[in-house]
Amino acid sequence: MLFLRSFFLTRRFFLVLALLITGLVVAFFLPGWLAPVQLALGLLAGLAVLDAALLFTRGGGVFGRRVLGDKLANGSDNDIAIYLENQYRFPIHTETIDEVPHQFQRRDVLFRATVRPAETSVIRYQLRPTKRGEYAFGALNVYAASPLGLVRRRFRFDANRVVPVYPSFLQMRQYELLAVSNRLTEVGVKRIRRVGQSLEFDQIRPYVPGDDPRRINWKATARRATTPGAVDALAVNHYQDERAQQVYCLIDKGRVMRMPFEGLSLLDYAINATLVVSNIALLKHDKAGLITFSHQPGAMVAADRRSGQLRKLLEVLYRQKTKYLETDYERLYITVRHQIRQRSLLILFTNFETLYGMQRQLPYLRRMAKDHLLLVVFFENTELDAYLHAPAATTQDVYNQTVAEKFAQEKRQIVRELNRYGIQALLTTPQNLTVNTINKYLEFKARGLL
């Protein structure tokens, strides 16, 4: 049974067989062709038996394995590698079919390669998941054929492997590397000139050319001048960025966050941005925290900057799912008031489609903005924007575009209404959510608003 399950005849065999059958039909009318065709049929059968013997007499033959991480990153291109090792004494032609999880709905994961004896071939491709959860990979099927190409033997490897899909840690690592090397401008993060004095006193040190003369400490300079043996030099105050400020990401899990864009829901965009912003905040020596909410309070991670904080946030974000009910902002306000006692930056990821919908929640947003620096992040409808810029061919198109422009105008009106009450607002496309949120965070740090 194992032999039969792994034994396959190739397309070449059936093409030759079809030609010989055609020859038999012709031989019915031309009897002189019958003997050569019968000889060719016998030769085909003999070559097929020989080909099968070459492939099946050896126990191993081909070794293959699929290489991927312990977890995949949601919304990012994850690299998958397939290694094929030829243990035969002749080159083989392979067709590799990887049984990827059903969530991807892909039927094109077929790779052809020729592998020489005692050599290894590497096949690389990428998978982009769009939902968090567990993904079950099937078997890695390798169909090997000898140079004769009449028979193919199937090998199966790495069957039934389950891999979890987490929020996009690949995106987080990308921003982390760029932040460490001061290259965030490459992905659109702006260089923001520092305004004001949002600094902490660090130490008094000797003046060096280029220091701001306004930071000269004249009392310390006078003491140096009157101290025996001290070097006669100016002393300046040295400051450092304020640290240990709290940054909380508030994620709405209500039905408004179920809307999909490019395969990802708004909730997944918010989760990926939360992971990146929290990591940047930790690199800036701030404390990162998390609150999720819907019609009832959700998960909460208290703001901290210990070494395991990012891992804790990743595990909590992995388990979040959208709800079908309307969000209760009153419960959110109560949670913030009782759980966050220190003035913090609150980054609220939500979505308002209409001005009336925002005004219903405005009293609770204003109360939170009294005690904290509140940034409300909501989304542009990119499909609506593309529809607005499409040419209108009929009267119906003009009417539809007028209605669409009304909705787009309401989004901009929401921003102005929030700013009128001293609430920071960010209207962004889902694709630019992470970059724009980082820019706002760095702007608040530079302006000393916290």
Secondary structure, DSSP 8 states (H G I E B T S, - for coil): -HHHHHEEE-HHHHHHHHHHHHHHHHHHH-GGGHHHHHHHHHHHHHHHHHHHHHHHSSS--EEEEEE--SSEETTS-EEEEEEEEE-SSS-EEEEEEE---GGG-----EEEEEE-TT-EEEEEEEE---S-EEEEE--EEEEEE-TT-SEEEEEEES-SEEEEEES-HHHHHHHHHHHHTT-GGGGT-------S--EEEEEEEE--TTS-GGGB-HHHHHHHHHSTT-----EEEEEEE----EEEEEEE-SGGGG-EETTEEHHHHHHHHHHHHHHHHHHTT-EEEEEEESSSEEEEEEEE-STTHHHHHHHHHHT----SS---HHHHHHHHHHH--S-EEEEEE----SHHHHHHHHHHHHHHHHHSEEEEEEE--HHHHHHHTS---SHHHHHHHHHHHHHHHHHHHHHHHHHHTT-EEEEE-GGGHHHHHHHHHHHHHHHT--
